[in-house]
Amino acid sequence: MSELNRIALLIDCDNVSHNSIEGVIEELSKFGKVNVRHAHGDWNSKSLSGWIERLHPHAIRPMQQFAYTKGKNATDSAMIIDAMDLLYGKTVEAFALMTSDSDFTPLVMRLLESGLPVYGFGEKKTPQPFVDACSTFIYTENLANEKEDKGSDKPSAKKKKTKGKAQLRQDAALVKLLRTAVEQTSGDDDWALMSNVGKYISNNSSFSPVNYGYIKLGELIRATELFDTEMRNDGKSLYIKDARK
């Protein structure tokens, strides 16, 4: 996507940790400019104290939502209304939803129907329907900052939790996805251009190599050692082929 694409980041602070916000914004910078940053929640709640410290450094606008009834969360409705206002205002070309709540699945589907991509970010407890609905979904645990030490609140650089060959090969869904993508985009010689493989995967799933500890798809594919790779066009184009062929 173009770097000019404007992205609206809507955060459900009641259902996701503040520790990964830096990583989320870094990931979104690959797709465009995050010009709308709204954090929804009841800011009178002590549970959001960690989020309060993250607002100003990242130019995030707090959106106050009081709990009108004890035990009921009104944040979901407010966040959905916010998203629809932005959609009809036509001020953004993409949405990013930071939440672990599957109640937002219908919202994702509605935004997709309008032709806008939806990038999802949530914890590993996020229900699968929401994960699958997003254009791309990344687990926030893979983006969270580690503490420098137990007595410090200052975050250190993110640690890459990279999965090795054995772990990747044991993931049957991943192996099937990669092999299918290569098969569907390969030519008569069984070689497939990496960019075409990536497009096929993004069009058919919410997959992201970040969930496996890799920045680029090509790095993950090489790590599985299930494919042969070859650089062409003076090192500008990467081609891959199923090693079984």
PLY file of the C-alpha trace (Angstrom):
ply
format ascii 1.0
element vertex 245
property float x
property float y
property float z
element edge 244
property int vertex1
property int vertex2
end_header
0.00 0.00 0.00
1.05 3.59 -0.56
2.80 5.48 2.22
0.17 8.18 1.72
-2.63 5.92 2.96
-4.23 7.32 6.09
-4.94 4.81 8.85
-7.28 5.12 11.82
-6.03 3.27 14.90
-8.85 2.55 17.36
-7.82 1.04 20.69
-10.04 -0.90 23.09
-8.01 -0.16 26.22
-10.19 -2.42 28.36
-9.15 -5.52 26.43
-5.53 -5.09 25.38
-2.25 -4.28 27.11
-0.43 -0.97 26.70
2.95 -2.71 26.50
2.75 -3.28 22.75
1.58 0.12 21.51
5.06 1.11 20.27
5.28 -2.07 18.21
1.77 -1.64 16.83
2.51 1.86 15.55
5.79 0.65 14.04
3.99 -2.13 12.19
1.32 0.22 10.87
3.99 2.56 9.49
4.63 -0.15 6.87
1.14 0.40 5.48
0.72 4.15 5.74
0.43 7.08 8.14
-1.56 6.67 11.35
-3.24 10.07 11.35
-6.11 9.04 13.67
-5.23 7.54 17.05
-8.14 7.06 19.44
-7.94 5.18 22.74
-11.36 4.19 24.12
-12.02 3.44 27.78
-13.18 4.73 31.14
-10.23 6.90 32.12
-11.47 7.09 35.70
-10.55 3.42 36.06
-7.24 2.63 37.75
-6.77 -0.31 35.38
-5.98 2.14 32.56
-3.11 3.87 34.41
-0.56 2.15 32.17
-2.31 3.48 29.08
-2.34 7.04 30.42
1.47 7.08 30.36
1.44 6.08 26.68
-1.02 8.67 25.36
1.07 11.84 24.99
4.33 10.18 23.78
2.42 8.60 20.89
-0.07 11.40 20.18
-3.03 9.21 21.10
-6.33 10.91 21.83
-8.20 9.51 24.86
-11.91 8.91 24.24
-13.80 8.90 27.52
-16.59 6.37 27.90
-18.32 6.05 31.26
-19.77 2.75 32.41
-23.44 3.65 32.62
-24.34 0.36 34.31
-22.17 -1.45 36.82
-20.53 -4.51 35.28
-21.36 -3.40 31.72
-18.76 -2.21 29.24
-19.93 0.69 27.06
-16.57 1.05 25.32
-17.48 -1.38 22.53
-20.47 0.66 21.32
-18.54 3.93 21.47
-15.68 2.48 19.48
-18.03 1.11 16.81
-19.73 4.50 16.47
-16.31 6.13 16.20
-15.34 3.74 13.40
-18.53 4.35 11.44
-18.16 8.13 11.77
-14.65 7.86 10.33
-15.85 5.54 7.57
-18.59 7.88 6.40
-16.35 10.91 6.85
-13.97 9.37 4.29
-10.92 10.72 6.10
-9.02 7.41 6.16
-8.17 4.62 3.74
-7.62 1.85 6.30
-8.46 0.87 9.87
-6.47 -0.75 12.65
-8.34 -2.24 15.60
-6.37 -2.99 18.74
-8.56 -5.31 20.81
-8.93 -8.90 21.97
-12.72 -8.80 21.85
-14.51 -10.87 19.21
-17.55 -8.56 19.46
-15.81 -6.36 16.90
-15.93 -9.08 14.22
-19.09 -7.64 12.57
-17.42 -4.23 12.48
-14.41 -5.68 10.69
-16.65 -7.32 8.12
-18.55 -4.06 7.57
-15.34 -2.11 7.00
-14.06 -4.75 4.60
-17.32 -4.54 2.64
-16.56 -0.85 2.14
-13.29 -1.79 0.48
-10.98 -0.77 3.31
-8.36 -3.10 4.83
-8.52 -3.78 8.56
-5.36 -4.55 10.52
-6.03 -6.37 13.78
-3.87 -6.41 16.90
-4.81 -8.43 19.97
-3.56 -10.80 22.61
-3.30 -14.55 22.04
-6.61 -15.00 23.87
-8.36 -13.27 20.94
-11.12 -15.54 19.53
-10.37 -17.00 16.11
-13.37 -15.44 14.29
-11.98 -11.95 14.89
-8.47 -13.03 13.89
-9.69 -14.59 10.65
-11.88 -11.62 9.75
-9.01 -9.11 9.71
-6.97 -8.41 6.59
-3.87 -8.99 8.70
-3.74 -9.93 12.37
-0.73 -9.73 14.68
-0.59 -10.98 18.26
0.51 -8.16 20.52
2.72 -10.47 22.59
5.07 -10.49 19.58
5.27 -6.69 19.70
5.40 -6.07 23.45
8.40 -4.34 25.01
10.27 -6.17 27.73
11.22 -4.42 30.96
14.93 -3.57 31.34
14.78 -4.86 34.90
12.21 -5.61 37.56
12.70 -2.23 39.19
12.38 -0.16 36.03
9.33 1.00 34.12
11.42 1.97 31.11
10.84 -0.40 28.19
13.77 -1.90 26.35
13.94 -2.89 22.70
11.53 -5.62 21.60
12.88 -9.15 21.80
12.25 -11.27 18.74
10.65 -14.56 19.70
11.71 -16.32 16.53
10.43 -19.82 15.88
12.95 -22.29 14.51
12.67 -24.84 11.73
11.22 -27.58 13.90
8.48 -25.35 15.35
7.54 -23.97 11.96
7.28 -27.40 10.38
5.08 -28.63 13.22
2.54 -25.92 12.39
0.42 -27.84 9.88
-1.75 -24.82 9.00
1.31 -22.69 8.25
2.96 -25.35 6.10
-0.27 -25.87 4.15
-0.71 -22.14 3.62
2.84 -21.64 2.32
2.80 -24.67 0.03
-0.62 -23.78 -1.37
0.46 -20.20 -2.03
3.58 -21.33 -3.88
1.66 -23.91 -5.88
-1.06 -21.46 -6.90
1.37 -18.75 -8.03
4.10 -20.87 -9.64
4.78 -21.19 -13.36
5.30 -24.28 -15.47
8.78 -24.62 -14.00
7.33 -24.76 -10.45
9.08 -21.50 -9.45
6.98 -18.69 -7.90
7.84 -15.01 -7.53
7.90 -14.09 -3.83
5.80 -10.94 -4.28
3.05 -13.02 -5.91
3.20 -15.54 -3.07
2.83 -12.72 -0.56
-0.17 -11.25 -2.40
-1.88 -14.65 -2.54
-1.42 -15.14 1.20
-2.67 -11.65 2.10
-5.73 -12.14 -0.13
-6.64 -15.43 1.52
-5.76 -15.11 5.20
-4.92 -12.79 8.10
-1.37 -14.22 8.18
1.63 -12.14 9.28
5.24 -13.38 9.59
5.56 -11.24 12.71
3.52 -13.84 14.62
6.40 -16.25 14.05
9.15 -13.79 14.93
10.09 -12.75 11.38
9.90 -9.33 9.79
9.60 -10.53 6.21
7.81 -13.48 4.62
10.96 -14.48 2.76
12.85 -14.89 6.03
10.18 -17.19 7.41
10.06 -19.29 4.23
13.83 -19.74 4.27
13.70 -20.73 7.95
11.30 -23.62 7.24
13.82 -25.14 4.78
10.84 -26.55 2.91
11.51 -24.50 -0.20
14.34 -23.85 -2.63
15.10 -20.17 -3.17
16.77 -18.36 -6.04
17.61 -14.70 -6.62
17.06 -13.37 -10.16
17.19 -10.07 -12.03
20.50 -9.04 -10.46
19.33 -9.90 -6.97
16.12 -7.87 -7.20
13.63 -10.75 -7.42
13.29 -13.74 -5.11
11.81 -16.93 -6.50
10.85 -19.98 -4.46
9.95 -23.59 -5.25
8.61 -26.45 -3.18
11.69 -28.53 -2.31
9.71 -31.73 -2.90
9.55 -30.94 -6.63
0 1
1 2
2 3
3 4
4 5
5 6
6 7
7 8
8 9
9 10
10 11
11 12
12 13
13 14
14 15
15 16
16 17
17 18
18 19
19 20
20 21
21 22
22 23
23 24
24 25
25 26
26 27
27 28
28 29
29 30
30 31
31 32
32 33
33 34
34 35
35 36
36 37
37 38
38 39
39 40
40 41
41 42
42 43
43 44
44 45
45 46
46 47
47 48
48 49
49 50
50 51
51 52
52 53
53 54
54 55
55 56
56 57
57 58
58 59
59 60
60 61
61 62
62 63
63 64
64 65
65 66
66 67
67 68
68 69
69 70
70 71
71 72
72 73
73 74
74 75
75 76
76 77
77 78
78 79
79 80
80 81
81 82
82 83
83 84
84 85
85 86
86 87
87 88
88 89
89 90
90 91
91 92
92 93
93 94
94 95
95 96
96 97
97 98
98 99
99 100
100 101
101 102
102 103
103 104
104 105
105 106
106 107
107 108
108 109
109 110
110 111
111 112
112 113
113 114
114 115
115 116
116 117
117 118
118 119
119 120
120 121
121 122
122 123
123 124
124 125
125 126
126 127
127 128
128 129
129 130
130 131
131 132
132 133
133 134
134 135
135 136
136 137
137 138
138 139
139 140
140 141
141 142
142 143
143 144
144 145
145 146
146 147
147 148
148 149
149 150
150 151
151 152
152 153
153 154
154 155
155 156
156 157
157 158
158 159
159 160
160 161
161 162
162 163
163 164
164 165
165 166
166 167
167 168
168 169
169 170
170 171
171 172
172 173
173 174
174 175
175 176
176 177
177 178
178 179
179 180
180 181
181 182
182 183
183 184
184 185
185 186
186 187
187 188
188 189
189 190
190 191
191 192
192 193
193 194
194 195
195 196
196 197
197 198
198 199
199 200
200 201
201 202
202 203
203 204
204 205
205 206
206 207
207 208
208 209
209 210
210 211
211 212
212 213
213 214
214 215
215 216
216 217
217 218
218 219
219 220
220 221
221 222
222 223
223 224
224 225
225 226
226 227
227 228
228 229
229 230
230 231
231 232
232 233
233 234
234 235
235 236
236 237
237 238
238 239
239 240
240 241
241 242
242 243
243 244
